[in-house]
Amino acid sequence: MTIAALVVFGAVSAATAEDVNDYPTSARAEYVFGCMKANGENRQALDQCSCSVDVVASLLPYDRYVTAETVLSMAQVQGNLGGQFRSSLQATTALNDLRRAQAEAEVRCF
């Protein structure tokens, strides 16, 4: 390989790794803690939930994850405000994206 090819390959690899790693540590930890609460608080659950958040992060950009998490939270609010989060096309799309990523993580990790 030439040096130029190596530089281009390195730039592409770095961008891909950065894209996959755009979830802050606190968001990953929060996901794993919630997952472990639902799946058991043991070593196996830790491994599976850590795998799960990695899969979700590889399939769903962090900004879409935040949108979906916000929709989930706000949809629980009673009244008109919560209704807007339960019924809008953007909210439904964001939730569907998250659910697809979580389903893929379930297949790969559990």
C-alpha positions in Angstrom: 0.0 0.0 0.0 1.1 3.5 -0.6 1.3 6.1 2.1 -1.6 8.0 0.6 -3.8 4.8 0.7 -2.8 4.2 4.3 -3.7 7.8 5.3 -7.1 7.5 3.5 -7.7 4.1 5.1 -6.7 5.5 8.6 -9.0 8.5 8.2 -12.0 6.2 7.2 -11.3 3.8 10.1 -11.0 6.7 12.6 -14.3 8.3 11.4 -16.1 4.9 11.6 -14.8 4.3 15.1 -15.7 7.8 16.2 -19.2 7.4 14.8 -19.8 4.2 16.6 -18.4 5.7 19.8 -20.5 8.9 19.9 -22.5 7.8 23.0 -21.2 9.4 26.2 -20.1 7.0 28.9 -22.9 8.2 31.2 -25.5 7.3 28.5 -24.0 3.9 28.0 -23.9 3.3 31.8 -27.5 4.4 32.2 -28.6 2.0 29.4 -26.6 -0.9 31.0 -28.0 -0.2 34.5 -31.6 -0.2 33.2 -31.0 -3.3 31.1 -29.6 -5.1 34.1 -32.6 -4.1 36.3 -34.8 -5.8 33.7 -32.6 -8.8 33.0 -31.0 -9.7 36.3 -28.3 -8.1 38.3 -25.5 -10.6 37.6 -22.4 -11.0 35.5 -24.2 -12.6 32.6 -26.6 -9.7 32.4 -23.7 -7.2 32.6 -22.1 -8.8 29.6 -25.3 -9.1 27.6 -26.4 -5.5 28.4 -22.9 -4.1 27.6 -23.1 -5.9 24.3 -26.6 -4.6 23.7 -25.7 -0.9 24.2 -22.8 -1.4 21.8 -25.1 -2.8 19.1 -27.7 0.0 19.7 -24.9 2.5 19.4 -23.6 1.0 16.2 -27.1 1.1 14.6 -28.6 4.4 16.0 -26.8 7.7 16.1 -26.7 9.2 19.6 -29.0 12.2 18.6 -31.7 9.7 17.4 -31.3 7.8 20.7 -31.7 10.9 22.7 -34.9 11.8 20.7 -36.3 8.3 21.3 -35.5 8.4 25.0 -37.1 11.9 25.3 -40.2 10.6 23.5 -40.5 7.6 25.9 -40.2 9.9 28.9 -42.5 12.6 27.7 -45.2 10.2 26.4 -45.8 9.3 30.1 -46.9 12.9 30.8 -50.7 13.1 31.2 -52.8 15.5 29.0 -52.2 17.3 25.8 -48.4 17.6 26.1 -47.9 13.9 26.6 -50.4 13.2 23.8 -48.2 15.2 21.3 -45.3 12.8 22.1 -47.5 9.8 21.8 -49.0 10.6 18.4 -46.6 12.6 16.3 -45.0 11.0 13.3 -41.5 12.1 14.4 -42.0 10.6 17.8 -43.3 7.3 16.3 -40.4 7.1 13.9 -37.8 7.8 16.6 -39.3 5.0 18.8 -39.5 2.6 15.9 -35.8 3.2 15.2 -34.9 2.6 18.8 -37.0 -0.6 19.0 -35.4 -2.0 15.8 -32.0 -1.4 17.2 -32.9 -3.0 20.5 -34.4 -6.0 18.7 -31.2 -6.4 16.8 -29.3 -6.2 20.1 -31.5 -8.8 21.6 -30.8 -11.2 18.7 -27.0 -10.6 18.9 -26.5 -10.4 22.7 -29.1 -12.4 24.5 
